[in-house]
Amino acid sequence: MDRQRNLIIILVALFMGGIAVYLANTYFSGVEKRNEKLAQDLNLNSIVVARVPLRYGDQITADKLKLVQWPASSVPQGAFTDIRRLTADPEGARVVLRPIENGEPVLSSKLTGPGGRAVISATLPKDKRAFAIRVNDVAGVAGFVLPGDSVDVLLTRQPATEPGARAEQITEVVVQNVRVVAADQNADDASKDPQVSKTVTLEVDPVQAQKLALAGQVGQLSLALRNAADQETSAATATMRVGDLALGSPAPHATAVPAPYYRPVRRVRAPAPRQPAGQSVIVGKGLSVTRVEVNP
């Protein structure tokens, strides 16, 4: 009797489990079909995004990625549509070159090729060069110049003068609005903590690289950190001289207008009327009164 009851219980459990599996499959199949229909109606495509924040040098693995639906009309250039194709390459895993935040599309421009390494050369555009300059805690803005920032490079030098002329140092702008690729050996754009570096690597074009190489030999280079929103460059920059440091001095290349000169007015006191030497008589005629000398 007990064996028969246990058998019935097992059969009922199996039946209920089968029903649960069937209902689950039906539900998930329905959800998948609804999602596919919704994607077709809204014209959505599946693209690969980051499941967790990815930093410079991280390897791309499947557990760090996920698929999301994205409007087909706004899919970013270089996006991936298959996680397995992105991660299961026989040549090796790809490596992150630029920070990718959680939920951000994974783009080919932010990754190396299969089996690649996180090197600065892979982050440079085709027409750019990486050029390193030597800095210290002052020239490097106290360590607040970090990868991803934009800076101007200033040159302080003493130009050649004629014999007997007074030597005077000047400061001028060599290049403007160039991106910092690395500070020492740190190339992570997500760096937040200041660090005093000995060298800073800049992203410049070939002509700017030549200017910086020459400027480093004739004077001292310094960095000026720019506002992240300020991308404008000036076609003509002023040269600052020692005389321009005086308080109230005119701006460089500005013509000082002299103040008008007023000649002081000298007040001259009128001489006192000469008193007659002899006797005199006062003669009045109408409103006029005169003194007439009378000779004895």
C-alpha positions in Angstrom: 0.0 0.0 0.0 2.8 2.4 0.9 4.7 1.5 -2.3 1.6 2.3 -4.4 1.1 5.6 -2.6 4.8 6.6 -3.1 4.6 5.7 -6.8 1.5 7.9 -7.1 3.3 10.8 -5.4 6.3 10.4 -7.7 4.1 10.3 -10.8 2.2 13.4 -9.7 5.5 15.2 -9.0 6.8 14.3 -12.4 3.6 15.4 -14.0 3.7 18.7 -12.2 7.3 19.2 -13.1 6.6 18.6 -16.7 3.8 21.1 -16.6 6.1 23.7 -15.0 8.8 23.1 -17.6 6.3 23.4 -20.4 4.8 26.6 -19.0 8.3 28.1 -18.5 9.3 27.2 -22.1 6.1 28.6 -23.4 6.5 31.8 -21.4 10.1 32.4 -22.5 9.3 31.5 -26.1 6.5 33.9 -26.1 8.7 36.6 -24.6 11.4 36.0 -27.2 8.8 36.1 -30.0 7.3 39.3 -28.6 10.8 40.9 -28.4 11.6 39.9 -31.9 8.3 41.3 -33.1 8.9 44.5 -31.2 12.4 44.8 -32.6 11.0 44.3 -36.1 8.3 46.9 -35.5 10.7 49.4 -34.0 13.5 48.5 -36.4 15.9 47.5 -33.6 19.2 45.7 -33.9 21.2 43.8 -31.2 24.6 45.3 -30.4 27.2 44.5 -27.8 27.6 46.8 -24.8 29.7 46.6 -21.6 28.2 44.8 -18.6 30.8 46.4 -16.3 33.1 49.4 -16.6 36.2 48.6 -18.8 39.5 50.4 -18.4 42.7 50.7 -20.4 44.4 47.4 -20.7 41.4 45.2 -19.7 40.9 42.0 -21.8 37.5 41.6 -23.5 35.7 38.4 -22.2 32.1 37.3 -22.6 31.3 37.8 -18.9 32.0 41.5 -19.3 29.5 42.0 -22.2 25.8 41.8 -23.0 23.5 42.3 -25.9 20.9 45.1 -26.0 18.4 46.3 -28.5 19.4 49.5 -30.3 17.6 51.6 -32.9 19.0 50.5 -36.3 19.1 54.1 -37.5 21.6 55.1 -34.8 23.9 52.2 -34.4 27.4 53.6 -33.8 30.0 52.9 -36.4 32.3 50.0 -35.4 29.7 48.4 -33.1 29.6 44.6 -32.7 26.5 42.5 -33.0 27.7 39.1 -31.7 29.5 38.5 -28.4 31.0 35.2 -29.6 32.5 36.7 -32.7 34.1 39.4 -30.5 35.5 37.1 -27.8 36.1 33.7 -29.4 38.9 34.7 -31.8 41.7 32.0 -32.2 44.4 34.7 -32.2 43.6 35.8 -28.7 41.5 38.3 -26.7 41.1 42.0 -27.6 42.3 44.6 -25.2 40.6 47.9 -24.2 42.4 51.1 -25.4 39.9 53.7 -24.2 37.6 53.6 -21.2 34.1 52.0 -21.8 31.4 52.6 -19.2 28.6 50.2 -18.1 26.0 50.1 -20.9 28.1 51.8 -23.4 28.4 50.2 -26.9 31.7 48.4 -27.5 33.3 49.9 -30.6 36.3 48.7 -32.6 38.0 52.0 -32.3 38.3 51.5 -28.5 39.8 48.0 -28.8 42.9 46.4 -30.2 42.8 43.7 -32.8 42.6 40.0 -31.8 45.5 39.2 -29.5 46.6 42.8 -29.4 48.4 44.8 -26.7 47.4 48.1 -25.0 50.0 50.3 -26.6 49.9 54.1 -27.3 50.6 53.7 -31.0 47.2 51.9 -31.3 45.4 54.9 -29.9 46.9 57.5 -32.3 45.1 58.7 -35.4 46.9 58.1 -38.7 48.1 61.7 -39.1 49.3 62.2 -35.5 52.5 61.5 -33.6 53.3 60.9 -29.9 55.9 63.3 -28.6 57.2 63.3 -25.0 58.5 66.4 -23.2 60.2 66.6 -19.8 58.3 68.3 -17.0 58.5 68.8 -13.3 56.0 69.5 -10.5 55.7 73.2 -11.7 55.9 72.8 -15.5 53.4 69.9 -15.2 50.8 71.9 -13.4 51.5 70.1 -10.0 50.5 66.7 -11.4 47.0 67.8 -12.5 47.8 67.1 -16.2 46.3 63.7 -16.8 45.8 61.5 -19.9 42.9 62.8 -22.0 43.4 66.5 -21.0 44.2 69.3 -23.4 47.1 71.7 -22.9 49.1 74.5 -24.4 52.9 74.3 -24.5 54.8 77.5 -23.6 58.5 78.2 -24.3 60.6 80.5 -22.1 63.9 81.4 -23.8 66.4 84.2 -24.2 66.6 85.3 -27.8 69.9 86.3 -29.4 70.8 90.0 -29.1 73.3 92.3 -30.7 76.6 92.9 -29.0 76.2 95.2 -26.1 72.4 94.9 -26.0 70.7 93.9 -22.8 69.5 90.2 -22.8 65.8 89.8 -22.0 63.9 86.6 -21.6 60.6 86.0 -23.4 57.7 83.5 -23.2 55.7 82.4 -26.2 53.2 79.8 -27.1 54.6 76.9 -29.2 51.5 74.7 -29.8 47.9 75.0 -28.6 45.2 72.6 -27.7 47.0 69.3 -27.9 45.8 66.1 -26.2 47.8 64.4 -23.4 48.3 60.8 -24.4 50.1 59.7 -21.3 51.7 61.0 -18.1 54.9 58.9 -17.4 53.7 55.4 -18.2 50.0 56.0 -17.4 47.8 56.2 -20.5 44.4 55.6 -18.9 42.0 58.3 -19.8 39.9 57.5 -16.7 42.7 58.6 -14.3 41.4 60.9 -11.6 44.2 61.2 -9.0 46.9 63.8 -9.6 50.4 62.5 -10.0 53.7 64.4 -10.4 55.2 63.1 -13.6 58.7 63.5 -15.1 57.5 63.2 -18.7 54.2 64.0 -20.5 53.4 62.5 -23.9 51.4 64.7 -26.3 49.4 63.9 -29.4 50.7 66.3 -32.1 51.1 66.5 -35.9 54.5 66.1 -37.6 55.1 69.9 -37.7 54.2 70.4 -34.1 56.6 67.6 -33.2 59.4 69.4 -34.9 58.6 72.6 -33.1 58.6 70.9 -29.7 61.9 69.1 -30.5 63.6 72.4 -31.3 62.0 74.3 -28.5 63.2 71.8 -26.0 66.8 72.6 -27.0 66.6 76.4 -26.9 64.6 77.0 -23.7 62.3 75.6 -21.0 58.9 74.1 -21.8 55.9 74.5 -19.6 52.3 73.3 -19.8 49.1 75.3 -19.4 46.0 73.2 -18.7 43.0 74.1 -20.8 39.3 73.9 -20.0 37.8 70.7 -21.4 35.1 72.8 -23.2 37.6 75.2 -24.7 38.7 73.9 -28.1 39.5 77.2 -29.8 43.0 78.1 -31.0 44.3 81.6 -31.7 46.0 82.2 -35.0 48.3 84.9 -33.5 49.6 84.7 -30.0 51.4 87.4 -28.1 54.9 87.2 -26.8 55.4 88.2 -23.2 58.5 90.1 -22.2 60.0 91.0 -18.9 58.8 94.6 -19.3 55.2 93.4 -19.6 55.3 92.1 -16.0 55.1 95.6 -14.5 51.9 96.4 -12.8 49.7 98.4 -15.2 51.8 97.8 -18.2 50.0 97.8 -21.6 49.1 94.5 -23.2 51.6 92.9 -25.6 51.6 94.5 -29.0 49.3 97.3 -27.8 50.3 100.9 -28.4 50.3 103.0 -25.3 48.6 106.4 -25.7 50.4 109.1 -23.8 48.4 111.2 -21.4 47.8 114.8 -22.6 50.3 117.3 -21.4 49.1 120.6 -19.8 51.6 123.5 -19.3 51.1 124.9 -15.8 49.9 128.5 -15.7 52.1 130.8 -13.8 50.3 133.5 -11.9 51.9 136.9 -12.2 50.9 139.6 -9.6 50.2 143.0 -11.1 52.7 145.7 -9.9 51.4 148.2 -7.4 50.6 151.6 -8.8 53.6 154.0 -8.7 53.1 156.6 -6.0 53.9 160.2 -7.1 57.2 161.5 -5.8 55.8 165.1 -5.1 52.6 166.7 -4.1 49.4 165.7 -5.9 45.8 166.9 -6.2 42.8 164.6 -6.7 40.7 165.8 -9.5 37.2 164.3 -10.0 35.3 164.5 -13.3 32.1 162.8 -13.4 32.7 159.2 -12.2 36.4 159.4 -13.1 38.9 160.2 -10.3 42.5 160.9 -11.1 45.5 162.1 -9.2 47.5 165.0 -10.7 51.0 165.9 -9.5 51.6 169.5 -8.7 55.0 170.8 -9.1 56.0 173.3 -6.5 
